[in-house]
Amino acid sequence: MMLSGKTVVLGVTGSIAAYKTAYLASALKKQHCDVHVIMTKNACEFIAPLTFETLTGNKCLVDTFDRDFKFDVTHISIAKKADLIMVAPASANVIAKFAGGIADDMLTTTVLASKAIKLVSPAMNTNMYQNPITQDNLKKLEDYGFEIITPATGLLACNDVGEGKMPEPEILLEYIIKHLALKKDLTGKSVLVTAGPTQEAIDPVRYITNHSTGKMGYALAKACMLRGAQVTLVTGKTSIAPPMFVDVVSITSSKDMYEAVCERISSADMVFKAAAVSDYTPSVTYENKVKKKDEDLAIPLTRTEDILKHLGSIKKEGQVLCGFSMETENMLENSQAKLIKKNVDMIVANNLKVAGAGFGTDTNIVTIITKDGFNELPIMSKFDTANEIINAALKIYENK
């Protein structure tokens, strides 16, 4: 699990959104995370401490002067133990206290005493959230190193519609995973990833494409982000959601992808070309639907721009370029030839006919090929495969 061995403190304040934090606490425990919950007295009016104690297996802290504890200074010991503190929901009142350095209860004293990563998820009436005082307090917290999670917009408990909703627990979990899941060995690096299929239009109704789902490219983008990189994901149309916290550039055709990649290549330290780009496109795209006829139909095709070869020809000093090669026969020989012909640093090859590899699966079996040889990896999840690919690319980058 991504958060195994990590300690997260959840701060819960007086808001109807407090019930969502119970789902978050449960999700964190499923990640094998050590979860501690600190509630304000107002929060106890919305949800019982027993709920969090049942979900986390730890005593829920409310009273700074509670005598029912082992002999240590509890707010200090929790503050030191925490890898991350998330206050969700965060009321306007507690945000103001944080901004002013006020420590008058268990939550505020723990936050003030901790050097852990601090995330704040505001939840309140729209007018309270937009009030210049609240906005100024949030700006102060950002200046102090807190990360503020932008609230969602929608129907609030007070029946107003606007900003102020606490995001869903799944979203908050992603913020925690972003900070704690992996070592940040790509911090300061810019990474460009391509993913998914391209679509080459025949007419307004039909197009040529392939079976790529984007899973491998999306796993690479997420892993790079979790390791601290600034990630740009250029993606064809897929049925899966792209990872959070990456810059997503949506494209349709191979020409679109070529232009999007060329526009962004100069700033990239590493490039992972995982997209399945069409090799051919219809020579003519018809303005209107091509009507069915009794005889056979032939569609002339034109070769598309070889994006990987082009990138290899303009590769800047110090840049790592990784291509992908899906084969059905002679995988190693074909991929080694591709490595040289296209002037790339590494090729990630797999065989579509091998069980557990290829399109649409959650696993992959790849061979990483470089000028120094090749490394055959066992079957593993696409996320774990992505991290092995990144390790190989990072080694090349550091040697350069």
C-alpha positions in Angstrom: 0.0 0.0 0.0 1.2 3.5 -0.9 0.9 4.9 2.7 2.1 1.9 4.7 4.1 3.1 7.7 3.0 6.7 7.4 1.2 8.7 10.1 -1.5 11.1 9.2 -3.4 13.4 11.6 -6.9 14.5 10.5 -8.2 17.6 12.1 -12.0 17.9 12.1 -13.8 21.2 12.9 -17.4 22.2 13.3 -19.0 21.7 9.8 -21.6 19.5 8.4 -18.9 18.2 6.0 -17.3 16.4 9.0 -19.1 13.2 8.0 -17.0 13.0 4.8 -13.8 12.8 7.0 -15.0 9.5 8.3 -14.9 8.1 4.8 -11.4 9.6 4.4 -10.2 8.0 7.7 -11.5 4.6 6.5 -9.7 5.0 3.1 -6.4 5.9 4.9 -6.7 2.8 7.1 -7.2 0.7 4.0 -3.8 2.1 2.8 -2.3 0.7 6.0 -1.8 4.3 7.3 -1.6 5.1 11.0 -4.5 7.6 11.4 -5.1 9.9 14.4 -8.1 12.2 14.6 -8.2 15.5 16.5 -11.7 17.1 16.8 -12.7 20.5 18.0 -15.6 20.6 20.5 -17.8 22.1 17.8 -17.0 19.2 15.5 -18.4 16.8 18.2 -21.9 18.4 17.6 -21.8 17.0 14.0 -20.1 13.6 14.4 -19.2 11.5 17.5 -15.5 10.8 18.4 -16.4 7.1 18.7 -17.0 7.0 15.0 -13.3 7.9 14.3 -12.0 5.7 17.1 -13.8 2.7 15.6 -12.5 3.5 12.1 -8.8 4.3 13.1 -8.2 2.1 16.1 -6.8 5.2 17.9 -8.2 7.4 20.6 -9.9 10.5 19.1 -8.4 13.6 20.8 -10.6 16.5 21.7 -9.7 17.8 25.2 -6.2 19.2 25.7 -6.5 18.4 29.4 -7.9 14.9 29.1 -6.4 12.8 31.9 -7.2 9.5 30.3 -4.0 9.0 28.4 -0.5 7.6 28.8 1.9 10.0 30.4 3.3 12.2 27.7 2.4 15.7 26.4 -0.1 14.4 23.8 -0.3 17.3 21.4 3.5 17.4 21.3 3.9 13.7 20.7 1.3 13.6 18.0 2.8 16.7 16.4 6.2 15.0 16.2 4.9 11.7 15.0 2.8 13.1 12.1 4.1 12.9 8.6 1.2 15.0 7.4 -1.7 16.9 9.0 -4.9 17.5 7.1 -7.6 19.7 8.5 -10.8 18.8 6.7 -13.3 20.3 7.1 -11.6 23.5 8.1 -14.0 26.2 9.4 -13.4 29.9 8.9 -12.9 30.1 12.7 -10.0 27.6 12.8 -8.5 29.1 9.7 -8.4 32.4 11.5 -6.8 30.8 14.5 -4.1 29.2 12.4 -3.4 32.5 10.6 -3.1 34.3 14.0 -1.0 31.7 15.7 -3.7 31.1 18.3 -3.4 27.7 20.1 -6.4 27.3 22.5 -7.4 23.7 21.9 -6.0 20.3 21.0 -6.1 20.9 17.3 -4.6 24.3 17.1 -1.8 23.5 19.6 -0.9 20.3 17.7 -0.8 22.1 14.3 1.3 25.0 15.8 3.7 22.5 17.4 4.2 20.3 14.3 6.7 20.5 11.4 4.7 18.1 9.4 3.2 18.8 5.9 0.0 20.8 6.6 -3.1 20.7 4.3 -6.2 22.7 4.9 -9.6 22.0 3.2 -11.9 25.0 3.8 -15.7 24.1 4.1 -18.2 26.9 4.8 -20.9 29.2 3.4 -19.9 30.9 0.2 -20.1 34.4 1.6 -17.9 33.3 4.6 -15.4 31.7 2.2 -15.3 34.8 -0.1 -15.1 37.2 2.7 -11.8 39.2 2.4 -10.9 38.4 5.9 -11.1 34.6 5.2 -9.2 35.0 1.9 -6.5 37.1 3.7 -6.2 34.4 6.3 -5.9 31.7 3.6 -3.2 33.7 1.9 -1.3 34.0 5.2 -1.4 30.2 5.7 0.0 29.7 2.2 2.8 32.1 3.0 3.4 30.0 6.2 3.8 26.8 4.1 0.3 25.4 4.4 -1.3 24.0 1.2 -4.9 25.1 0.7 -7.2 22.7 -1.1 -9.6 24.7 -3.2 -13.2 24.0 -2.2 -15.7 22.6 -4.7 -18.6 24.6 -6.0 -22.2 23.4 -5.7 -25.3 23.3 -3.4 -24.3 23.9 0.2 -26.0 22.7 3.3 -27.4 26.2 3.8 -29.1 25.8 0.4 -26.9 28.5 -1.2 -25.1 27.6 -4.4 -21.4 28.5 -4.7 -17.9 27.9 -3.5 -17.4 26.3 -0.1 -18.0 22.6 -0.4 -15.4 20.3 0.9 -14.1 18.0 -1.9 -15.1 14.3 -1.8 -12.9 12.0 0.4 -11.4 10.4 -2.7 -10.0 13.7 -3.8 -8.6 14.5 -0.4 -7.0 11.1 -0.3 -5.2 11.9 -3.6 -3.7 15.0 -1.9 -2.3 12.9 0.9 -0.9 10.3 -1.5 0.7 13.0 -3.6 2.8 14.1 -0.6 3.6 10.8 1.1 3.4 7.9 -1.3 6.9 8.0 -3.0 10.3 9.4 -2.5 10.6 12.8 -4.3 13.6 12.0 -6.4 12.2 13.8 -9.4 11.7 17.2 -7.7 12.7 20.0 -10.0 12.4 17.8 -13.1 10.1 18.4 -16.0 8.6 15.3 -17.6 6.6 14.9 -20.8 4.4 11.8 -21.2 2.3 10.8 -24.2 -0.5 8.2 -23.8 -3.5 6.7 -25.4 -4.5 6.2 -29.0 -4.8 8.7 -31.9 -7.8 8.9 -34.2 -7.4 9.5 -37.9 -10.6 10.7 -39.4 -12.0 9.2 -42.6 -15.2 11.3 -42.5 -17.3 13.0 -39.8 -18.5 9.5 -38.6 -15.6 7.1 -39.0 -11.9 7.0 -38.0 -8.9 4.7 -37.8 -7.5 4.0 -34.4 -6.0 1.2 -32.2 -6.7 -0.6 -29.0 -4.6 1.5 -26.7 -6.4 2.4 -23.4 -3.7 4.8 -22.1 -3.2 2.8 -18.8 0.6 2.5 -19.2 1.1 6.2 -20.0 -1.2 7.3 -17.3 0.6 5.1 -14.8 3.9 6.8 -15.9 2.4 10.3 -15.5 1.1 9.5 -12.0 4.3 7.9 -10.8 6.4 10.8 -12.1 4.1 13.2 -10.3 4.2 11.3 -7.1 8.0 11.3 -7.3 8.0 15.1 -7.4 8.2 15.9 -11.2 6.3 18.6 -13.0 4.4 16.4 -15.5 2.7 17.2 -18.8 0.5 14.5 -20.2 -0.4 14.6 -23.9 -3.2 12.2 -24.3 -5.5 10.8 -26.9 -9.1 10.0 -26.1 -9.5 7.3 -23.4 -12.2 6.1 -21.1 -10.1 6.5 -17.9 -9.6 9.6 -15.9 -6.1 11.2 -16.1 -4.1 11.4 -12.8 -4.6 14.5 -10.7 -1.9 17.1 -10.3 -0.6 16.8 -13.9 -1.0 19.2 -16.8 -3.3 17.4 -19.3 -3.2 18.2 -23.0 -5.9 16.4 -24.9 -5.4 15.6 -28.6 -7.2 13.6 -31.2 -5.0 12.9 -34.2 -1.4 12.0 -34.7 -0.9 15.5 -36.2 -2.3 17.0 -33.0 0.0 14.9 -30.9 3.0 15.9 -33.1 2.3 19.6 -32.7 1.6 19.3 -28.9 4.8 17.4 -28.2 7.0 19.6 -30.4 5.6 22.7 -28.6 6.6 21.3 -25.2 9.7 19.2 -25.9 12.3 21.9 -25.2 11.5 22.2 -21.5 11.4 18.5 -20.7 14.2 16.7 -18.9 12.6 13.3 -19.6 10.2 12.2 -22.3 8.2 9.0 -22.1 6.5 8.3 -25.5 4.0 5.7 -24.4 1.2 6.7 -26.8 0.1 4.4 -29.6 0.3 6.8 -32.5 -1.2 5.8 -35.9 1.4 5.1 -38.5 -0.9 6.0 -41.3 -3.8 8.5 -41.8 -6.4 8.7 -44.6 -5.0 10.7 -47.6 -8.3 12.5 -47.8 -10.7 13.3 -45.0 -14.2 13.5 -46.5 -16.4 16.5 -45.4 -19.5 14.4 -45.5 -20.2 10.8 -44.5 -19.0 8.3 -47.1 -22.1 6.4 -48.2 -22.2 2.6 -48.3 -22.0 1.1 -51.8 -22.3 -2.5 -53.2 -18.7 -2.7 -54.2 -15.6 -2.8 -52.0 -14.1 0.5 -50.8 -10.3 1.3 -50.8 -9.0 4.1 -48.6 -5.6 5.6 -49.6 -3.4 6.1 -46.6 -0.5 8.5 -46.0 2.4 8.0 -43.6 2.1 10.1 -40.5 5.0 12.1 -39.0 7.3 9.8 -36.9 7.2 11.7 -33.7 9.8 9.6 -31.8 12.3 9.8 -34.7 11.8 13.5 -34.9 12.4 13.9 -31.1 15.5 11.8 -31.4 16.8 14.1 -34.1 16.4 17.2 -32.0 17.2 15.8 -28.6 19.0 18.3 -26.5 22.0 17.6 -24.3 21.1 16.0 -21.0 17.6 15.1 -22.1 16.4 11.4 -21.7 14.1 10.1 -24.4 12.2 6.8 -23.9 10.3 5.1 -26.6 7.9 2.2 -26.5 7.7 -0.8 -28.8 4.8 -3.2 -28.9 5.6 -6.3 -31.0 4.0 -9.6 -32.0 7.3 -11.2 -33.1 11.0 -10.7 -33.0 10.5 -8.2 -30.1 14.1 -7.8 -28.9 15.6 -7.5 -32.4 13.0 -5.1 -33.6 13.2 -2.9 -30.5 17.0 -2.8 -30.5 16.9 -1.6 -34.1 14.4 1.0 -33.1 16.7 2.3 -30.3 19.5 3.0 -32.8 17.4 4.1 -35.8 15.5 6.7 -33.7 18.4 7.9 -31.5 16.6 7.3 -28.2 18.1 6.5 -24.8 15.9 3.5 -24.0 13.1 1.4 -25.4 10.4 -0.3 -23.3 9.3 -3.3 -25.3 6.6 -5.9 -24.8 4.9 -8.6 -26.8 1.1 -8.3 -27.3 0.8 -12.1 -27.5 2.2 -12.6 -24.0 -0.5 -13.1 -21.3 -0.5 -10.2 -18.8 1.0 -7.7 -21.3 -0.4 -5.4 -23.9 -3.5 -3.3 -24.3 -6.2 -2.9 -21.7 -4.6 -5.0 -18.9 -3.7 -3.7 -15.4 -0.4 -5.6 -15.6 2.5 -5.5 -18.0 5.6 -7.6 -18.9 8.3 -5.4 -20.4 11.9 -5.5 -21.4 13.9 -2.2 -20.9 16.4 -1.9 -23.7 19.4 0.6 -23.6 22.7 0.8 -25.5 24.2 -1.2 -22.6 21.9 -4.1 -22.9 18.4 -5.1 -21.7 16.6 -5.9 -18.5 13.6 -8.3 -18.6 11.1 -7.4 -15.9 8.6 -9.9 -14.5 4.8 -9.5 -14.6 3.8 -6.6 -12.3 1.1 -3.9 -12.2 1.5 -1.1 -14.7 2.1 1.4 -11.8 5.0 -0.8 -10.5 6.2 -1.2 -14.1 6.1 2.6 -14.5 8.4 3.0 -11.5 10.9 0.6 -12.9 10.9 2.5 -16.2 11.5 5.7 -14.3 14.3 4.2 -12.3 16.1 3.3 -15.5 15.5 6.7 -17.1 16.7 8.5 -13.9 19.9 6.4 -13.9 20.6 7.5 -17.5 19.7 11.1 -16.7 22.2 11.1 -13.7 24.9 9.6 -15.8 24.4 12.3 -18.5 
